[in-house]
């Protein structure tokens, strides 16, 4: 869980991962995903360097590196000058603006030579073969990652048949098209979503259906009623109901793919009685290995439930980099039932990159030092 004050980089980190994912899987060009506005404002360098580490149980530790140069910022022109992927310290893919070397899984023989495209990921252009399964496994791991920065007001009920969505946008404005892609192909996902909503947070819920309407499908939700179920378009529901449906689908898809789910403030739009059950389910899914979860949070329920065991604190100077520190519970504080809650420490401004600061009394020093970095 990512914690920290506003502006420390929590949401930006999730957005950046989504951009790197989209670039690697071929869903965007460098010109669109990394325009000049994404350059660091307090640094005069014209290059951006990104590194992403991914650990897959069946293969090991991947390190992806991307370097983009903005040579004509006023014209929004840039190009990829370096793109590499290594596995356990050995290169699978080496790309520059001059050429690309593609290694096979055995690291044997002469690497294949490809012509570069300055604005497209070379990894996205690699076709799956019997001797490059390790590289493809990395790309599929990114394809299986969902990043949600949900805004229910943007979620519509109309799914155009001219638009096919395999990975939703972060704000889920294309949720209806994504659901139309998922629903027919993933019967177990549909069964689990409808069962979980009916038994959990949406009393009376029965099913989701896609109703043909011209060259589109309308996403409708059915609720129990007599003599027959009531039908509502998705965009006729409340923001909280929409959020619950989207989150439920995202969790089911992440579990089916055994992927990674990034959630930016998942407690937004939810009622107090709905937040902790959701967080517990996310925690259980991660601990059981069904899917990995990375989330940001400000809500005290989320902070108190997850910060001590899984919290990372981000702190940033106004004109400096974001720094990450692990949130830890001291042994004495973990056993002290009277110790102040982590959310209360944050509310008082006593938690920062340096840990707990400014306890008012000696007595509070013993009980309040629950969080250290």
Residue pairs with C-beta under 8 A, 6 or more apart in sequence:
1 294
1 295
1 296
1 297
1 302
1 306
1 307
1 310
1 311
1 312
2 10
2 13
2 294
2 295
2 296
2 297
2 312
2 314
3 10
3 296
3 297
3 298
3 303
3 307
3 311
3 312
3 313
3 314
3 327
3 346
4 10
4 313
4 314
4 315
4 316
4 322
5 315
7 316
8 314
8 315
8 316
8 322
9 314
9 316
9 322
10 264
10 296
10 314
11 149
11 264
11 296
13 314
13 322
14 147
14 149
14 170
14 262
14 264
14 294
14 296
15 147
15 149
15 170
16 50
17 52
17 145
17 147
17 262
18 147
18 170
18 262
19 28
19 33
19 34
20 50
20 52
20 64
20 66
20 142
21 27
21 142
21 143
21 145
21 147
21 167
22 28
22 33
22 167
23 29
23 30
23 33
23 66
23 121
23 124
24 64
24 121
24 123
24 124
24 139
24 142
25 121
25 124
25 139
25 142
25 143
25 167
26 120
26 121
26 124
26 125
27 167
29 119
29 120
30 68
30 78
30 79
30 80
30 118
30 119
30 120
31 76
31 77
31 78
31 119
34 48
34 68
34 78
35 76
35 78
36 70
36 73
36 74
36 76
36 78
38 48
39 45
39 46
39 48
39 70
39 73
40 48
42 319
42 320
46 69
46 70
46 71
46 73
47 67
47 68
47 69
47 70
47 81
48 67
48 68
48 70
49 65
49 66
49 67
50 65
50 66
50 67
51 63
51 64
51 65
51 66
52 63
52 64
52 65
53 61
53 62
53 63
53 64
54 61
54 62
54 64
54 138
54 141
54 142
55 61
55 62
56 62
56 137
56 138
56 141
58 137
59 87
59 88
59 134
59 137
60 87
60 88
61 87
61 88
62 85
62 86
62 87
62 138
63 85
63 86
64 84
64 85
64 138
65 82
65 83
65 84
65 85
66 80
66 82
66 83
67 80
67 81
67 82
67 83
68 78
68 79
68 80
68 81
69 78
69 79
69 81
70 77
70 78
71 77
71 78
71 79
72 78
78 119
79 97
79 118
79 119
80 95
80 97
80 116
80 117
80 118
80 119
80 120
80 121
80 122
81 96
81 97
82 95
82 96
82 97
83 93
83 95
83 96
83 121
83 122
83 123
84 91
84 93
84 94
84 95
85 91
85 92
85 93
85 123
85 135
85 138
86 92
87 134
87 138
90 103
90 107
91 101
91 103
92 102
92 103
92 105
92 132
92 134
92 135
92 138
93 100
93 101
93 102
93 103
93 122
93 123
93 126
93 135
94 100
94 101
94 103
94 111
95 101
95 114
95 116
95 122
96 116
97 116
97 118
98 116
99 113
99 114
99 115
99 116
100 113
100 114
100 115
100 116
100 122
101 111
101 112
101 113
101 114
102 111
102 112
102 113
102 114
102 122
102 126
102 132
102 135
103 111
104 111
104 131
104 132
105 131
105 132
105 133
105 134
105 135
106 131
114 122
114 125
116 122
117 125
123 135
123 138
123 139
124 139
126 132
126 135
126 136
126 139
128 136
141 259
141 260
143 166
143 167
144 254
144 257
144 258
144 259
144 260
145 259
145 260
145 261
145 262
146 167
146 168
146 250
146 253
146 254
146 259
146 260
146 261
146 262
147 170
147 262
147 264
148 168
148 170
148 172
148 246
148 247
148 250
148 261
148 262
148 263
148 264
148 266
149 170
149 171
149 264
149 265
150 171
150 172
150 243
150 246
150 247
150 263
150 264
150 266
150 268
150 269
151 171
151 172
151 173
152 239
152 240
152 242
152 243
152 246
152 269
153 239
154 171
154 172
154 173
155 172
155 173
155 175
155 176
155 234
155 235
155 242
155 246
156 173
156 175
156 176
156 234
156 235
157 176
157 218
157 219
157 220
157 233
157 234
157 235
157 236
158 176
158 213
158 216
158 217
158 218
158 219
159 176
159 177
159 179
159 180
159 210
159 216
159 217
159 218
159 219
160 177
160 215
160 216
161 180
161 215
161 216
161 217
162 215
163 174
163 177
164 177
164 181
165 174
165 177
165 178
165 180
165 181
166 178
166 181
167 178
168 174
168 175
168 178
170 264
172 178
172 246
175 234
175 246
175 249
176 217
176 219
176 234
179 208
179 210
179 219
179 249
180 210
180 217
180 219
182 189
182 190
182 249
182 253
183 189
183 190
183 208
183 210
186 252
186 253
186 256
188 256
189 249
189 252
189 253
189 256
190 208
192 252
192 255
193 208
193 245
193 248
193 249
193 252
194 205
194 206
194 207
194 208
196 248
196 252
197 205
197 244
197 245
197 248
198 204
198 205
198 206
200 277
201 244
201 274
201 277
201 278
202 241
202 244
202 245
204 223
204 224
204 225
205 221
205 222
205 223
205 224
206 222
206 223
206 224
206 229
207 221
207 222
207 229
208 219
208 220
208 221
208 222
208 245
209 219
209 220
209 222
210 217
210 218
210 219
210 220
211 217
211 218
211 220
212 218
218 233
219 233
219 234
220 231
220 232
220 233
220 234
221 231
221 232
221 233
221 234
221 237
221 245
222 229
222 230
222 231
223 229
223 230
223 232
224 230
234 242
234 245
235 242
237 245
239 269
240 269
240 270
240 271
240 274
242 269
243 268
243 269
243 270
244 270
244 274
247 263
247 266
247 278
250 261
250 263
251 261
251 281
251 282
251 285
251 291
253 259
254 260
254 261
254 285
254 290
254 291
255 285
255 290
255 291
257 291
258 289
258 290
258 291
259 291
259 292
260 291
260 292
260 293
260 294
261 282
261 291
261 292
261 293
261 294
262 294
262 295
263 282
263 293
263 294
263 295
263 296
264 295
264 296
265 295
265 296
265 297
265 298
265 299
266 278
266 279
266 282
266 295
266 297
266 302
267 275
267 278
267 279
267 297
267 299
267 301
267 302
270 278
272 301
275 299
275 301
275 302
276 301
276 305
279 301
279 302
279 305
279 306
280 305
282 293
282 295
283 293
283 305
283 306
283 310
285 291
285 293
286 292
286 293
295 302
297 303
297 306
300 341
300 343
300 344
300 347
303 311
303 341
303 342
303 343
303 346
304 341
304 342
304 343
307 327
307 342
307 343
307 371
308 327
308 328
308 329
308 334
308 342
308 370
308 371
309 329
311 326
311 327
311 342
312 324
312 325
312 326
312 327
313 324
313 325
313 326
313 327
313 351
313 352
313 353
313 373
314 322
314 323
314 324
315 322
315 323
315 325
315 352
315 353
316 322
316 323
323 353
325 353
325 373
326 373
327 342
327 351
327 371
327 373
328 371
328 372
328 373
329 370
329 371
330 369
330 370
330 372
332 366
333 339
333 367
333 369
333 370
334 370
336 366
336 367
338 367
339 367
339 368
339 370
340 364
340 367
340 368
340 370
341 370
342 351
342 370
342 371
345 351
345 356
345 368
345 370
345 371
348 358
349 358
350 356
350 357
350 358
350 359
350 368
351 357
351 371
353 373
354 373
355 369
355 371
355 372
355 373
356 368
356 369
356 370
356 371
356 372
359 365
359 368
359 369
